[in-house]
Amino acid sequence: MAHSPAKFVIDENGNRTGVLLDMETYRQMLDAQEELDDIRAYDEAKASGADAIPLKQALTELDDPR
């Protein structure tokens, strides 16, 4: 996984205020963030102590307009 050199956005004082990423690096970062969000949600669900329900039941409950 080769990355191109970082390109920074510089303000009038020479401070780095942003970074430009190539699309592949950006997509990889989004994928990694999504995976971390999923892991965090899983950990929170496990820590809640709530009983698990089968996927089919969960999908049925989500589709039920009540």
PDBQT receptor file of N, H, CA, C and O in Angstrom, charges set to zero:
ATOM      1  N   MET A   1       0.850  -1.168   0.000  1.00  0.00    +0.000 N 
ATOM      2  CA  MET A   1       0.000   0.000   0.000  1.00  0.00    +0.000 C 
ATOM      3  C   MET A   1       0.898   1.234   0.000  1.00  0.00    +0.000 C 
ATOM      4  O   MET A   1       1.364   1.674   1.051  1.00  0.00    +0.000 OA
ATOM      5  N   ALA A   2       1.132   1.780  -1.173  1.00  0.00    +0.000 N 
ATOM      6  H   ALA A   2       0.753   1.423  -2.027  1.00  0.00    +0.000 HD
ATOM      7  CA  ALA A   2       1.989   2.956  -1.306  1.00  0.00    +0.000 C 
ATOM      8  C   ALA A   2       1.154   4.224  -1.185  1.00  0.00    +0.000 C 
ATOM      9  O   ALA A   2       0.077   4.341  -1.769  1.00  0.00    +0.000 OA
ATOM     10  N   HIS A   3       1.668   5.150  -0.427  1.00  0.00    +0.000 N 
ATOM     11  H   HIS A   3       2.543   5.055   0.047  1.00  0.00    +0.000 HD
ATOM     12  CA  HIS A   3       0.989   6.437  -0.261  1.00  0.00    +0.000 C 
ATOM     13  C   HIS A   3       1.817   7.516  -0.936  1.00  0.00    +0.000 C 
ATOM     14  O   HIS A   3       3.047   7.481  -0.907  1.00  0.00    +0.000 OA
ATOM     15  N   SER A   4       1.132   8.470  -1.544  1.00  0.00    +0.000 N 
ATOM     16  H   SER A   4       0.132   8.498  -1.568  1.00  0.00    +0.000 HD
ATOM     17  CA  SER A   4       1.846   9.613  -2.098  1.00  0.00    +0.000 C 
ATOM     18  C   SER A   4       2.228  10.533  -0.942  1.00  0.00    +0.000 C 
ATOM     19  O   SER A   4       1.602  10.495   0.117  1.00  0.00    +0.000 OA
ATOM     20  N   PRO A   5       3.249  11.358  -1.143  1.00  0.00    +0.000 N 
ATOM     21  CA  PRO A   5       3.648  12.274  -0.064  1.00  0.00    +0.000 C 
ATOM     22  C   PRO A   5       2.487  13.190   0.331  1.00  0.00    +0.000 C 
ATOM     23  O   PRO A   5       1.667  13.561  -0.509  1.00  0.00    +0.000 OA
ATOM     24  N   ALA A   6       2.428  13.542   1.593  1.00  0.00    +0.000 N 
ATOM     25  H   ALA A   6       3.094  13.240   2.275  1.00  0.00    +0.000 HD
ATOM     26  CA  ALA A   6       1.360  14.413   2.090  1.00  0.00    +0.000 C 
ATOM     27  C   ALA A   6       1.503  15.806   1.480  1.00  0.00    +0.000 C 
ATOM     28  O   ALA A   6       2.608  16.324   1.314  1.00  0.00    +0.000 OA
ATOM     29  N   LYS A   7       0.354  16.395   1.152  1.00  0.00    +0.000 N 
ATOM     30  H   LYS A   7      -0.543  15.975   1.288  1.00  0.00    +0.000 HD
ATOM     31  CA  LYS A   7       0.316  17.769   0.650  1.00  0.00    +0.000 C 
ATOM     32  C   LYS A   7      -0.501  18.575   1.646  1.00  0.00    +0.000 C 
ATOM     33  O   LYS A   7      -1.661  18.261   1.914  1.00  0.00    +0.000 OA
ATOM     34  N   PHE A   8       0.108  19.604   2.184  1.00  0.00    +0.000 N 
ATOM     35  H   PHE A   8       1.050  19.860   1.966  1.00  0.00    +0.000 HD
ATOM     36  CA  PHE A   8      -0.529  20.376   3.236  1.00  0.00    +0.000 C 
ATOM     37  C   PHE A   8      -1.105  21.685   2.711  1.00  0.00    +0.000 C 
ATOM     38  O   PHE A   8      -0.589  22.274   1.761  1.00  0.00    +0.000 OA
ATOM     39  N   VAL A   9      -2.175  22.123   3.343  1.00  0.00    +0.000 N 
ATOM     40  H   VAL A   9      -2.594  21.645   4.115  1.00  0.00    +0.000 HD
ATOM     41  CA  VAL A   9      -2.748  23.446   3.107  1.00  0.00    +0.000 C 
ATOM     42  C   VAL A   9      -2.135  24.354   4.166  1.00  0.00    +0.000 C 
ATOM     43  O   VAL A   9      -2.178  24.051   5.358  1.00  0.00    +0.000 OA
ATOM     44  N   ILE A  10      -1.570  25.458   3.722  1.00  0.00    +0.000 N 
ATOM     45  H   ILE A  10      -1.535  25.704   2.753  1.00  0.00    +0.000 HD
ATOM     46  CA  ILE A  10      -0.851  26.371   4.618  1.00  0.00    +0.000 C 
ATOM     47  C   ILE A  10      -1.591  27.712   4.667  1.00  0.00    +0.000 C 
ATOM     48  O   ILE A  10      -2.015  28.232   3.635  1.00  0.00    +0.000 OA
ATOM     49  N   ASP A  11      -1.742  28.269   5.879  1.00  0.00    +0.000 N 
ATOM     50  H   ASP A  11      -1.398  27.847   6.718  1.00  0.00    +0.000 HD
ATOM     51  CA  ASP A  11      -2.369  29.594   5.984  1.00  0.00    +0.000 C 
ATOM     52  C   ASP A  11      -1.329  30.691   5.744  1.00  0.00    +0.000 C 
ATOM     53  O   ASP A  11      -0.160  30.406   5.482  1.00  0.00    +0.000 OA
ATOM     54  N   GLU A  12      -1.767  31.932   5.836  1.00  0.00    +0.000 N 
ATOM     55  H   GLU A  12      -2.717  32.163   6.048  1.00  0.00    +0.000 HD
ATOM     56  CA  GLU A  12      -0.878  33.058   5.554  1.00  0.00    +0.000 C 
ATOM     57  C   GLU A  12       0.281  33.171   6.542  1.00  0.00    +0.000 C 
ATOM     58  O   GLU A  12       1.260  33.865   6.267  1.00  0.00    +0.000 OA
ATOM     59  N   ASN A  13       0.180  32.492   7.700  1.00  0.00    +0.000 N 
ATOM     60  H   ASN A  13      -0.616  31.929   7.923  1.00  0.00    +0.000 HD
ATOM     61  CA  ASN A  13       1.254  32.510   8.694  1.00  0.00    +0.000 C 
ATOM     62  C   ASN A  13       2.173  31.301   8.579  1.00  0.00    +0.000 C 
ATOM     63  O   ASN A  13       3.085  31.131   9.388  1.00  0.00    +0.000 OA
ATOM     64  N   GLY A  14       1.934  30.462   7.576  1.00  0.00    +0.000 N 
ATOM     65  H   GLY A  14       1.193  30.600   6.919  1.00  0.00    +0.000 HD
ATOM     66  CA  GLY A  14       2.771  29.277   7.387  1.00  0.00    +0.000 C 
ATOM     67  C   GLY A  14       2.353  28.087   8.228  1.00  0.00    +0.000 C 
ATOM     68  O   GLY A  14       3.063  27.082   8.279  1.00  0.00    +0.000 OA
ATOM     69  N   ASN A  15       1.197  28.188   8.896  1.00  0.00    +0.000 N 
ATOM     70  H   ASN A  15       0.620  29.004   8.856  1.00  0.00    +0.000 HD
ATOM     71  CA  ASN A  15       0.709  27.075   9.719  1.00  0.00    +0.000 C 
ATOM     72  C   ASN A  15      -0.036  26.067   8.852  1.00  0.00    +0.000 C 
ATOM     73  O   ASN A  15      -0.792  26.445   7.958  1.00  0.00    +0.000 OA
ATOM     74  N   ARG A  16       0.180  24.800   9.116  1.00  0.00    +0.000 N 
ATOM     75  H   ARG A  16       0.795  24.493   9.843  1.00  0.00    +0.000 HD
ATOM     76  CA  ARG A  16      -0.556  23.757   8.415  1.00  0.00    +0.000 C 
ATOM     77  C   ARG A  16      -1.993  23.735   8.933  1.00  0.00    +0.000 C 
ATOM     78  O   ARG A  16      -2.231  23.549  10.126  1.00  0.00    +0.000 OA
ATOM     79  N   THR A  17      -2.937  23.927   8.029  1.00  0.00    +0.000 N 
ATOM     80  H   THR A  17      -2.743  24.078   7.060  1.00  0.00    +0.000 HD
ATOM     81  CA  THR A  17      -4.347  23.973   8.425  1.00  0.00    +0.000 C 
ATOM     82  C   THR A  17      -5.168  22.851   7.813  1.00  0.00    +0.000 C 
ATOM     83  O   THR A  17      -6.336  22.677   8.161  1.00  0.00    +0.000 OA
ATOM     84  N   GLY A  18      -4.580  22.102   6.921  1.00  0.00    +0.000 N 
ATOM     85  H   GLY A  18      -3.631  22.244   6.638  1.00  0.00    +0.000 HD
ATOM     86  CA  GLY A  18      -5.296  21.001   6.279  1.00  0.00    +0.000 C 
ATOM     87  C   GLY A  18      -4.323  20.109   5.543  1.00  0.00    +0.000 C 
ATOM     88  O   GLY A  18      -3.128  20.388   5.450  1.00  0.00    +0.000 OA
ATOM     89  N   VAL A  19      -4.871  19.034   5.026  1.00  0.00    +0.000 N 
ATOM     90  H   VAL A  19      -5.842  18.807   5.102  1.00  0.00    +0.000 HD
ATOM     91  CA  VAL A  19      -4.049  18.101   4.261  1.00  0.00    +0.000 C 
ATOM     92  C   VAL A  19      -4.862  17.598   3.077  1.00  0.00    +0.000 C 
ATOM     93  O   VAL A  19      -6.065  17.369   3.198  1.00  0.00    +0.000 OA
ATOM     94  N   LEU A  20      -4.215  17.428   1.948  1.00  0.00    +0.000 N 
ATOM     95  H   LEU A  20      -3.237  17.614   1.850  1.00  0.00    +0.000 HD
ATOM     96  CA  LEU A  20      -4.852  16.887   0.754  1.00  0.00    +0.000 C 
ATOM     97  C   LEU A  20      -4.443  15.423   0.633  1.00  0.00    +0.000 C 
ATOM     98  O   LEU A  20      -3.260  15.090   0.696  1.00  0.00    +0.000 OA
ATOM     99  N   LEU A  21      -5.428  14.562   0.459  1.00  0.00    +0.000 N 
ATOM    100  H   LEU A  21      -6.389  14.833   0.408  1.00  0.00    +0.000 HD
ATOM    101  CA  LEU A  21      -5.170  13.127   0.346  1.00  0.00    +0.000 C 
ATOM    102  C   LEU A  21      -5.544  12.639  -1.038  1.00  0.00    +0.000 C 
ATOM    103  O   LEU A  21      -6.469  13.160  -1.660  1.00  0.00    +0.000 OA
ATOM    104  N   ASP A  22      -4.816  11.625  -1.525  1.00  0.00    +0.000 N 
ATOM    105  H   ASP A  22      -4.065  11.201  -1.019  1.00  0.00    +0.000 HD
ATOM    106  CA  ASP A  22      -5.254  10.987  -2.753  1.00  0.00    +0.000 C 
ATOM    107  C   ASP A  22      -6.497  10.159  -2.418  1.00  0.00    +0.000 C 
ATOM    108  O   ASP A  22      -6.705   9.791  -1.261  1.00  0.00    +0.000 OA
ATOM    109  N   MET A  23      -7.316   9.867  -3.420  1.00  0.00    +0.000 N 
ATOM    110  H   MET A  23      -7.148  10.166  -4.359  1.00  0.00    +0.000 HD
ATOM    111  CA  MET A  23      -8.601   9.199  -3.189  1.00  0.00    +0.000 C 
ATOM    112  C   MET A  23      -8.436   7.826  -2.544  1.00  0.00    +0.000 C 
ATOM    113  O   MET A  23      -9.243   7.448  -1.695  1.00  0.00    +0.000 OA
ATOM    114  N   GLU A  24      -7.423   7.086  -2.924  1.00  0.00    +0.000 N 
ATOM    115  H   GLU A  24      -6.767   7.393  -3.614  1.00  0.00    +0.000 HD
ATOM    116  CA  GLU A  24      -7.226   5.746  -2.357  1.00  0.00    +0.000 C 
ATOM    117  C   GLU A  24      -6.970   5.831  -0.850  1.00  0.00    +0.000 C 
ATOM    118  O   GLU A  24      -7.549   5.069  -0.076  1.00  0.00    +0.000 OA
ATOM    119  N   THR A  25      -6.111   6.750  -0.440  1.00  0.00    +0.000 N 
ATOM    120  H   THR A  25      -5.641   7.369  -1.069  1.00  0.00    +0.000 HD
ATOM    121  CA  THR A  25      -5.834   6.925   0.987  1.00  0.00    +0.000 C 
ATOM    122  C   THR A  25      -7.090   7.369   1.719  1.00  0.00    +0.000 C 
ATOM    123  O   THR A  25      -7.379   6.878   2.811  1.00  0.00    +0.000 OA
ATOM    124  N   TYR A  26      -7.838   8.294   1.127  1.00  0.00    +0.000 N 
ATOM    125  H   TYR A  26      -7.604   8.692   0.241  1.00  0.00    +0.000 HD
ATOM    126  CA  TYR A  26      -9.085   8.769   1.729  1.00  0.00    +0.000 C 
ATOM    127  C   TYR A  26     -10.065   7.614   1.925  1.00  0.00    +0.000 C 
ATOM    128  O   TYR A  26     -10.653   7.476   2.998  1.00  0.00    +0.000 OA
ATOM    129  N   ARG A  27     -10.242   6.783   0.895  1.00  0.00    +0.000 N 
ATOM    130  H   ARG A  27      -9.764   6.895   0.024  1.00  0.00    +0.000 HD
ATOM    131  CA  ARG A  27     -11.160   5.634   0.998  1.00  0.00    +0.000 C 
ATOM    132  C   ARG A  27     -10.696   4.650   2.068  1.00  0.00    +0.000 C 
ATOM    133  O   ARG A  27     -11.510   4.115   2.820  1.00  0.00    +0.000 OA
ATOM    134  N   GLN A  28      -9.392   4.414   2.135  1.00  0.00    +0.000 N 
ATOM    135  H   GLN A  28      -8.731   4.848   1.524  1.00  0.00    +0.000 HD
ATOM    136  CA  GLN A  28      -8.859   3.513   3.155  1.00  0.00    +0.000 C 
ATOM    137  C   GLN A  28      -9.124   4.060   4.553  1.00  0.00    +0.000 C 
ATOM    138  O   GLN A  28      -9.450   3.301   5.466  1.00  0.00    +0.000 OA
ATOM    139  N   MET A  29      -8.988   5.357   4.722  1.00  0.00    +0.000 N 
ATOM    140  H   MET A  29      -8.723   5.974   3.981  1.00  0.00    +0.000 HD
ATOM    141  CA  MET A  29      -9.258   5.967   6.024  1.00  0.00    +0.000 C 
ATOM    142  C   MET A  29     -10.737   5.853   6.380  1.00  0.00    +0.000 C 
ATOM    143  O   MET A  29     -11.078   5.573   7.529  1.00  0.00    +0.000 OA
ATOM    144  N   LEU A  30     -11.620   6.071   5.398  1.00  0.00    +0.000 N 
ATOM    145  H   LEU A  30     -11.343   6.299   4.464  1.00  0.00    +0.000 HD
ATOM    146  CA  LEU A  30     -13.056   5.922   5.651  1.00  0.00    +0.000 C 
ATOM    147  C   LEU A  30     -13.398   4.485   6.030  1.00  0.00    +0.000 C 
ATOM    148  O   LEU A  30     -14.173   4.254   6.958  1.00  0.00    +0.000 OA
ATOM    149  N   ASP A  31     -12.820   3.518   5.314  1.00  0.00    +0.000 N 
ATOM    150  H   ASP A  31     -12.190   3.705   4.560  1.00  0.00    +0.000 HD
ATOM    151  CA  ASP A  31     -13.061   2.105   5.623  1.00  0.00    +0.000 C 
ATOM    152  C   ASP A  31     -12.587   1.765   7.031  1.00  0.00    +0.000 C 
ATOM    153  O   ASP A  31     -13.279   1.068   7.772  1.00  0.00    +0.000 OA
ATOM    154  N   ALA A  32     -11.411   2.258   7.396  1.00  0.00    +0.000 N 
ATOM    155  H   ALA A  32     -10.848   2.825   6.794  1.00  0.00    +0.000 HD
ATOM    156  CA  ALA A  32     -10.872   1.993   8.728  1.00  0.00    +0.000 C 
ATOM    157  C   ALA A  32     -11.763   2.614   9.803  1.00  0.00    +0.000 C 
ATOM    158  O   ALA A  32     -12.003   1.995  10.839  1.00  0.00    +0.000 OA
ATOM    159  N   GLN A  33     -12.254   3.832   9.565  1.00  0.00    +0.000 N 
ATOM    160  H   GLN A  33     -12.059   4.335   8.724  1.00  0.00    +0.000 HD
ATOM    161  CA  GLN A  33     -13.138   4.489  10.535  1.00  0.00    +0.000 C 
ATOM    162  C   GLN A  33     -14.444   3.731  10.686  1.00  0.00    +0.000 C 
ATOM    163  O   GLN A  33     -14.955   3.585  11.797  1.00  0.00    +0.000 OA
ATOM    164  N   GLU A  34     -14.992   3.245   9.567  1.00  0.00    +0.000 N 
ATOM    165  H   GLU A  34     -14.577   3.364   8.665  1.00  0.00    +0.000 HD
ATOM    166  CA  GLU A  34     -16.230   2.473   9.628  1.00  0.00    +0.000 C 
ATOM    167  C   GLU A  34     -16.027   1.183  10.426  1.00  0.00    +0.000 C 
ATOM    168  O   GLU A  34     -16.888   0.791  11.213  1.00  0.00    +0.000 OA
ATOM    169  N   GLU A  35     -14.893   0.535  10.217  1.00  0.00    +0.000 N 
ATOM    170  H   GLU A  35     -14.194   0.854   9.578  1.00  0.00    +0.000 HD
ATOM    171  CA  GLU A  35     -14.607  -0.688  10.971  1.00  0.00    +0.000 C 
ATOM    172  C   GLU A  35     -14.474  -0.389  12.464  1.00  0.00    +0.000 C 
ATOM    173  O   GLU A  35     -14.977  -1.145  13.294  1.00  0.00    +0.000 OA
ATOM    174  N   LEU A  36     -13.808   0.698  12.804  1.00  0.00    +0.000 N 
ATOM    175  H   LEU A  36     -13.399   1.312  12.129  1.00  0.00    +0.000 HD
ATOM    176  CA  LEU A  36     -13.687   1.082  14.213  1.00  0.00    +0.000 C 
ATOM    177  C   LEU A  36     -15.046   1.412  14.822  1.00  0.00    +0.000 C 
ATOM    178  O   LEU A  36     -15.304   1.068  15.975  1.00  0.00    +0.000 OA
ATOM    179  N   ASP A  37     -15.918   2.074  14.061  1.00  0.00    +0.000 N 
ATOM    180  H   ASP A  37     -15.708   2.353  13.123  1.00  0.00    +0.000 HD
ATOM    181  CA  ASP A  37     -17.274   2.368  14.543  1.00  0.00    +0.000 C 
ATOM    182  C   ASP A  37     -18.038   1.079  14.816  1.00  0.00    +0.000 C 
ATOM    183  O   ASP A  37     -18.747   0.972  15.817  1.00  0.00    +0.000 OA
ATOM    184  N   ASP A  38     -17.893   0.093  13.919  1.00  0.00    +0.000 N 
ATOM    185  H   ASP A  38     -17.317   0.180  13.106  1.00  0.00    +0.000 HD
ATOM    186  CA  ASP A  38     -18.559  -1.199  14.110  1.00  0.00    +0.000 C 
ATOM    187  C   ASP A  38     -18.041  -1.907  15.359  1.00  0.00    +0.000 C 
ATOM    188  O   ASP A  38     -18.822  -2.468  16.127  1.00  0.00    +0.000 OA
ATOM    189  N   ILE A  39     -16.735  -1.879  15.558  1.00  0.00    +0.000 N 
ATOM    190  H   ILE A  39     -16.101  -1.423  14.934  1.00  0.00    +0.000 HD
ATOM    191  CA  ILE A  39     -16.135  -2.513  16.735  1.00  0.00    +0.000 C 
ATOM    192  C   ILE A  39     -16.634  -1.834  18.004  1.00  0.00    +0.000 C 
ATOM    193  O   ILE A  39     -16.974  -2.499  18.982  1.00  0.00    +0.000 OA
ATOM    194  N   ARG A  40     -16.677  -0.504  17.979  1.00  0.00    +0.000 N 
ATOM    195  H   ARG A  40     -16.401   0.036  17.184  1.00  0.00    +0.000 HD
ATOM    196  CA  ARG A  40     -17.151   0.255  19.143  1.00  0.00    +0.000 C 
ATOM    197  C   ARG A  40     -18.608  -0.085  19.456  1.00  0.00    +0.000 C 
ATOM    198  O   ARG A  40     -18.966  -0.262  20.620  1.00  0.00    +0.000 OA
ATOM    199  N   ALA A  41     -19.449  -0.178  18.422  1.00  0.00    +0.000 N 
ATOM    200  H   ALA A  41     -19.158  -0.034  17.476  1.00  0.00    +0.000 HD
ATOM    201  CA  ALA A  41     -20.863  -0.521  18.616  1.00  0.00    +0.000 C 
ATOM    202  C   ALA A  41     -20.999  -1.931  19.175  1.00  0.00    +0.000 C 
ATOM    203  O   ALA A  41     -21.831  -2.171  20.050  1.00  0.00    +0.000 OA
ATOM    204  N   TYR A  42     -20.200  -2.854  18.686  1.00  0.00    +0.000 N 
ATOM    205  H   TYR A  42     -19.524  -2.659  17.976  1.00  0.00    +0.000 HD
ATOM    206  CA  TYR A  42     -20.215  -4.229  19.198  1.00  0.00    +0.000 C 
ATOM    207  C   TYR A  42     -19.820  -4.247  20.673  1.00  0.00    +0.000 C 
ATOM    208  O   TYR A  42     -20.490  -4.872  21.495  1.00  0.00    +0.000 OA
ATOM    209  N   ASP A  43     -18.731  -3.558  21.001  1.00  0.00    +0.000 N 
ATOM    210  H   ASP A  43     -18.187  -3.050  20.333  1.00  0.00    +0.000 HD
ATOM    211  CA  ASP A  43     -18.270  -3.520  22.394  1.00  0.00    +0.000 C 
ATOM    212  C   ASP A  43     -19.329  -2.920  23.315  1.00  0.00    +0.000 C 
ATOM    213  O   ASP A  43     -19.531  -3.410  24.426  1.00  0.00    +0.000 OA
ATOM    214  N   GLU A  44     -20.004  -1.864  22.865  1.00  0.00    +0.000 N 
ATOM    215  H   GLU A  44     -19.840  -1.466  21.963  1.00  0.00    +0.000 HD
ATOM    216  CA  GLU A  44     -21.057  -1.245  23.674  1.00  0.00    +0.000 C 
ATOM    217  C   GLU A  44     -22.232  -2.198  23.864  1.00  0.00    +0.000 C 
ATOM    218  O   GLU A  44     -22.802  -2.278  24.952  1.00  0.00    +0.000 OA
ATOM    219  N   ALA A  45     -22.591  -2.917  22.809  1.00  0.00    +0.000 N 
ATOM    220  H   ALA A  45     -22.128  -2.852  21.925  1.00  0.00    +0.000 HD
ATOM    221  CA  ALA A  45     -23.699  -3.874  22.903  1.00  0.00    +0.000 C 
ATOM    222  C   ALA A  45     -23.354  -5.000  23.869  1.00  0.00    +0.000 C 
ATOM    223  O   ALA A  45     -24.194  -5.406  24.673  1.00  0.00    +0.000 OA
ATOM    224  N   LYS A  46     -22.134  -5.506  23.798  1.00  0.00    +0.000 N 
ATOM    225  H   LYS A  46     -21.452  -5.176  23.145  1.00  0.00    +0.000 HD
ATOM    226  CA  LYS A  46     -21.720  -6.580  24.708  1.00  0.00    +0.000 C 
ATOM    227  C   LYS A  46     -21.703  -6.084  26.153  1.00  0.00    +0.000 C 
ATOM    228  O   LYS A  46     -22.115  -6.806  27.060  1.00  0.00    +0.000 OA
ATOM    229  N   ALA A  47     -21.238  -4.874  26.367  1.00  0.00    +0.000 N 
ATOM    230  H   ALA A  47     -20.904  -4.287  25.630  1.00  0.00    +0.000 HD
ATOM    231  CA  ALA A  47     -21.129  -4.329  27.717  1.00  0.00    +0.000 C 
ATOM    232  C   ALA A  47     -22.489  -3.996  28.316  1.00  0.00    +0.000 C 
ATOM    233  O   ALA A  47     -22.615  -3.907  29.537  1.00  0.00    +0.000 OA
ATOM    234  N   SER A  48     -23.509  -3.809  27.479  1.00  0.00    +0.000 N 
ATOM    235  H   SER A  48     -23.406  -3.882  26.487  1.00  0.00    +0.000 HD
ATOM    236  CA  SER A  48     -24.825  -3.424  27.986  1.00  0.00    +0.000 C 
ATOM    237  C   SER A  48     -25.493  -4.551  28.761  1.00  0.00    +0.000 C 
ATOM    238  O   SER A  48     -26.368  -4.309  29.593  1.00  0.00    +0.000 OA
ATOM    239  N   GLY A  49     -25.081  -5.778  28.487  1.00  0.00    +0.000 N 
ATOM    240  H   GLY A  49     -24.371  -5.976  27.811  1.00  0.00    +0.000 HD
ATOM    241  CA  GLY A  49     -25.679  -6.917  29.178  1.00  0.00    +0.000 C 
ATOM    242  C   GLY A  49     -27.042  -7.306  28.645  1.00  0.00    +0.000 C 
ATOM    243  O   GLY A  49     -27.666  -8.229  29.168  1.00  0.00    +0.000 OA
ATOM    244  N   ALA A  50     -27.517  -6.622  27.617  1.00  0.00    +0.000 N 
ATOM    245  H   ALA A  50     -27.010  -5.872  27.193  1.00  0.00    +0.000 HD
ATOM    246  CA  ALA A  50     -28.828  -6.938  27.038  1.00  0.00    +0.000 C 
ATOM    247  C   ALA A  50     -28.775  -8.291  26.342  1.00  0.00    +0.000 C 
ATOM    248  O   ALA A  50     -27.738  -8.703  25.823  1.00  0.00    +0.000 OA
ATOM    249  N   ASP A  51     -29.920  -8.975  26.345  1.00  0.00    +0.000 N 
ATOM    250  H   ASP A  51     -30.763  -8.641  26.767  1.00  0.00    +0.000 HD
ATOM    251  CA  ASP A  51     -29.993 -10.261  25.666  1.00  0.00    +0.000 C 
ATOM    252  C   ASP A  51     -29.926 -10.053  24.159  1.00  0.00    +0.000 C 
ATOM    253  O   ASP A  51     -30.498  -9.103  23.624  1.00  0.00    +0.000 OA
ATOM    254  N   ALA A  52     -29.223 -10.948  23.487  1.00  0.00    +0.000 N 
ATOM    255  H   ALA A  52     -28.757 -11.720  23.921  1.00  0.00    +0.000 HD
ATOM    256  CA  ALA A  52     -29.134 -10.904  22.027  1.00  0.00    +0.000 C 
ATOM    257  C   ALA A  52     -30.402 -11.502  21.431  1.00  0.00    +0.000 C 
ATOM    258  O   ALA A  52     -31.025 -12.384  22.023  1.00  0.00    +0.000 OA
ATOM    259  N   ILE A  53     -30.774 -11.012  20.253  1.00  0.00    +0.000 N 
ATOM    260  H   ILE A  53     -30.267 -10.296  19.772  1.00  0.00    +0.000 HD
ATOM    261  CA  ILE A  53     -31.917 -11.594  19.547  1.00  0.00    +0.000 C 
ATOM    262  C   ILE A  53     -31.441 -12.020  18.159  1.00  0.00    +0.000 C 
ATOM    263  O   ILE A  53     -30.493 -11.445  17.624  1.00  0.00    +0.000 OA
ATOM    264  N   PRO A  54     -32.092 -13.021  17.578  1.00  0.00    +0.000 N 
ATOM    265  CA  PRO A  54     -31.690 -13.468  16.239  1.00  0.00    +0.000 C 
ATOM    266  C   PRO A  54     -31.860 -12.353  15.205  1.00  0.00    +0.000 C 
ATOM    267  O   PRO A  54     -32.742 -11.505  15.336  1.00  0.00    +0.000 OA
ATOM    268  N   LEU A  55     -31.018 -12.363  14.190  1.00  0.00    +0.000 N 
ATOM    269  H   LEU A  55     -30.301 -13.052  14.084  1.00  0.00    +0.000 HD
ATOM    270  CA  LEU A  55     -31.060 -11.339  13.149  1.00  0.00    +0.000 C 
ATOM    271  C   LEU A  55     -32.430 -11.261  12.497  1.00  0.00    +0.000 C 
ATOM    272  O   LEU A  55     -32.946 -10.169  12.261  1.00  0.00    +0.000 OA
ATOM    273  N   LYS A  56     -33.019 -12.410  12.206  1.00  0.00    +0.000 N 
ATOM    274  H   LYS A  56     -32.599 -13.297  12.398  1.00  0.00    +0.000 HD
ATOM    275  CA  LYS A  56     -34.329 -12.428  11.548  1.00  0.00    +0.000 C 
ATOM    276  C   LYS A  56     -35.367 -11.682  12.394  1.00  0.00    +0.000 C 
ATOM    277  O   LYS A  56     -36.177 -10.927  11.857  1.00  0.00    +0.000 OA
ATOM    278  N   GLN A  57     -35.343 -11.893  13.705  1.00  0.00    +0.000 N 
ATOM    279  H   GLN A  57     -34.684 -12.507  14.141  1.00  0.00    +0.000 HD
ATOM    280  CA  GLN A  57     -36.273 -11.211  14.606  1.00  0.00    +0.000 C 
ATOM    281  C   GLN A  57     -36.001  -9.705  14.617  1.00  0.00    +0.000 C 
ATOM    282  O   GLN A  57     -36.935  -8.903  14.601  1.00  0.00    +0.000 OA
ATOM    283  N   ALA A  58     -34.738  -9.328  14.643  1.00  0.00    +0.000 N 
ATOM    284  H   ALA A  58     -33.979  -9.979  14.656  1.00  0.00    +0.000 HD
ATOM    285  CA  ALA A  58     -34.390  -7.907  14.652  1.00  0.00    +0.000 C 
ATOM    286  C   ALA A  58     -34.883  -7.225  13.381  1.00  0.00    +0.000 C 
ATOM    287  O   ALA A  58     -35.426  -6.122  13.436  1.00  0.00    +0.000 OA
ATOM    288  N   LEU A  59     -34.693  -7.881  12.234  1.00  0.00    +0.000 N 
ATOM    289  H   LEU A  59     -34.251  -8.777  12.190  1.00  0.00    +0.000 HD
ATOM    290  CA  LEU A  59     -35.143  -7.301  10.973  1.00  0.00    +0.000 C 
ATOM    291  C   LEU A  59     -36.660  -7.174  10.934  1.00  0.00    +0.000 C 
ATOM    292  O   LEU A  59     -37.189  -6.187  10.424  1.00  0.00    +0.000 OA
ATOM    293  N   THR A  60     -37.363  -8.171  11.473  1.00  0.00    +0.000 N 
ATOM    294  H   THR A  60     -36.933  -8.974  11.888  1.00  0.00    +0.000 HD
ATOM    295  CA  THR A  60     -38.824  -8.122  11.533  1.00  0.00    +0.000 C 
ATOM    296  C   THR A  60     -39.274  -6.949  12.397  1.00  0.00    +0.000 C 
ATOM    297  O   THR A  60     -40.192  -6.218  12.026  1.00  0.00    +0.000 OA
ATOM    298  N   GLU A  61     -38.632  -6.770  13.538  1.00  0.00    +0.000 N 
ATOM    299  H   GLU A  61     -37.886  -7.364  13.838  1.00  0.00    +0.000 HD
ATOM    300  CA  GLU A  61     -38.988  -5.667  14.435  1.00  0.00    +0.000 C 
ATOM    301  C   GLU A  61     -38.700  -4.310  13.792  1.00  0.00    +0.000 C 
ATOM    302  O   GLU A  61     -39.450  -3.356  13.998  1.00  0.00    +0.000 OA
ATOM    303  N   LEU A  62     -37.631  -4.218  13.023  1.00  0.00    +0.000 N 
ATOM    304  H   LEU A  62     -37.022  -4.993  12.855  1.00  0.00    +0.000 HD
ATOM    305  CA  LEU A  62     -37.313  -2.960  12.353  1.00  0.00    +0.000 C 
ATOM    306  C   LEU A  62     -38.322  -2.630  11.260  1.00  0.00    +0.000 C 
ATOM    307  O   LEU A  62     -38.613  -1.460  11.011  1.00  0.00    +0.000 OA
ATOM    308  N   ASP A  63     -38.859  -3.665  10.607  1.00  0.00    +0.000 N 
ATOM    309  H   ASP A  63     -38.623  -4.615  10.809  1.00  0.00    +0.000 HD
ATOM    310  CA  ASP A  63     -39.831  -3.460   9.533  1.00  0.00    +0.000 C 
ATOM    311  C   ASP A  63     -41.240  -3.221  10.052  1.00  0.00    +0.000 C 
ATOM    312  O   ASP A  63     -42.093  -2.749   9.299  1.00  0.00    +0.000 OA
ATOM    313  N   ASP A  64     -41.513  -3.534  11.325  1.00  0.00    +0.000 N 
ATOM    314  H   ASP A  64     -40.821  -3.918  11.937  1.00  0.00    +0.000 HD
ATOM    315  CA  ASP A  64     -42.850  -3.402  11.907  1.00  0.00    +0.000 C 
ATOM    316  C   ASP A  64     -43.160  -1.923  12.147  1.00  0.00    +0.000 C 
ATOM    317  O   ASP A  64     -42.518  -1.295  12.988  1.00  0.00    +0.000 OA
ATOM    318  N   PRO A  65     -44.146  -1.347  11.414  1.00  0.00    +0.000 N 
ATOM    319  CA  PRO A  65     -44.442   0.086  11.551  1.00  0.00    +0.000 C 
ATOM    320  C   PRO A  65     -45.113   0.463  12.869  1.00  0.00    +0.000 C 
ATOM    321  O   PRO A  65     -45.055   1.626  13.267  1.00  0.00    +0.000 OA
ATOM    322  N   ARG A  66     -45.734  -0.464  13.541  1.00  0.00    +0.000 N 
ATOM    323  H   ARG A  66     -45.781  -1.409  13.218  1.00  0.00    +0.000 HD
ATOM    324  CA  ARG A  66     -46.454  -0.247  14.805  1.00  0.00    +0.000 C 
ATOM    325  C   ARG A  66     -47.177   1.049  14.797  1.00  0.00    +0.000 C 
ATOM    326  O   ARG A  66     -47.835   1.394  15.779  1.00  0.00    +0.000 OA
TER     327      ARG A  66
